[in-house]
Amino acid sequence: MEMDKSVDEVQAVMSFYYKTIRQKLSQLESVNIHLENLGHFYVKENALNAYETKCKQIIDAMSNDTIREYSIKKDYQEKLKLIEKMREMLDEERGRKKVARNKRFNNEIQEPNTDLEK
């Protein structure tokens, strides 16, 4: 299907779209992201743990000898704060899903109210 759009316009739109997606994923803004026609992407706790371990190793290996190392260390400390925030969001999401699941299963198990018993 041919559209009357130039290659540059399409490339600019796609570049902007994927830039915002990468930004949301890298800045840990949300537990899940829905992309139209691509599906849902979720933060995995195992990947979060591995990333946290990597950040801590980098921080431990650095000394504050130079301004550059201090700056890099500060960046990784900020990333650790984002990871902690993401853990809280994951816990909230898990709790929300658990409540919804309990409501759904409790409603299915309860006997239906009928007027025949009166």
C-alpha positions in Angstrom: 0.0 0.0 0.0 1.6 3.2 -1.1 1.0 6.4 0.8 1.8 9.9 -0.4 4.4 10.5 2.3 8.1 11.0 1.7 10.6 8.7 3.2 12.0 11.5 5.3 8.6 12.2 6.9 8.0 8.6 7.8 11.5 8.2 9.1 11.0 11.4 11.3 7.8 10.1 12.8 9.2 6.6 13.5 12.3 8.1 15.0 10.2 10.2 17.4 7.9 7.3 18.2 10.8 4.9 19.1 12.6 7.7 20.9 9.7 8.2 23.3 9.4 4.4 23.7 13.1 4.0 24.5 12.9 6.9 27.0 9.9 5.3 28.8 11.6 2.0 29.0 15.0 3.3 30.1 13.7 5.7 32.6 11.6 3.1 34.3 8.5 5.2 34.1 5.9 2.5 34.3 5.6 -1.2 35.1 4.1 -1.9 31.7 3.9 -0.2 28.4 1.2 -0.9 25.7 2.2 -0.3 22.1 -0.5 -0.3 19.5 -0.1 -3.3 17.2 3.0 -4.5 19.1 1.5 -5.6 22.4 2.3 -5.1 26.1 5.8 -4.9 27.5 6.3 -5.6 31.2 9.2 -5.0 33.6 10.5 -8.4 34.7 11.7 -8.6 38.3 14.6 -10.9 37.4 15.9 -8.3 34.9 15.4 -5.6 37.5 17.5 -7.6 40.0 20.3 -8.2 37.5 20.3 -4.5 36.6 20.5 -3.5 40.2 23.4 -5.9 40.8 25.2 -4.4 37.9 24.7 -0.9 39.1 25.9 -1.7 42.6 29.0 -3.4 41.2 29.8 -0.4 39.1 29.4 1.9 42.1 31.5 -0.2 44.3 34.3 -0.4 41.7 34.5 3.4 41.3 36.5 5.7 43.5 35.8 9.4 43.7 39.3 10.4 42.5 38.1 12.3 39.4 35.1 14.5 38.7 34.2 12.2 35.8 34.0 9.1 38.1 32.0 11.0 40.7 29.5 12.1 38.0 29.2 8.5 36.7 28.8 7.2 40.2 26.0 9.8 40.9 24.2 8.7 37.7 24.2 5.1 38.8 23.0 6.1 42.3 20.1 7.8 40.6 19.4 4.6 38.6 19.3 2.7 41.9 16.7 5.1 43.2 14.7 4.5 40.0 15.0 0.7 40.5 13.7 1.1 44.1 10.8 3.2 42.8 10.1 0.5 40.2 10.0 -2.2 42.8 7.4 -0.2 44.8 5.3 0.1 41.6 5.7 -3.7 40.9 4.5 -4.4 44.5 1.5 -2.1 44.0 0.7 -3.8 40.7 1.0 -7.2 42.3 -1.4 -6.2 45.1 -3.9 -4.7 42.7 -3.9 -7.9 40.6 -4.3 -10.0 43.7 -7.3 -8.0 44.9 -8.9 -8.2 41.5 -8.2 -12.0 41.3 -9.7 -12.5 44.8 -12.8 -10.5 43.9 -13.3 -12.5 40.7 -12.9 -15.9 42.4 -15.0 -14.9 45.4 -17.8 -13.8 43.1 -17.7 -17.1 41.2 -17.8 -19.2 44.4 -20.6 -17.5 46.2 -24.1 -18.9 45.7 -26.3 -16.8 43.5 -29.1 -14.9 45.2 -32.5 -16.2 44.2 -36.0 -15.4 45.3 -36.9 -19.1 45.5 -35.5 -19.4 49.1 -37.9 -16.9 50.6 
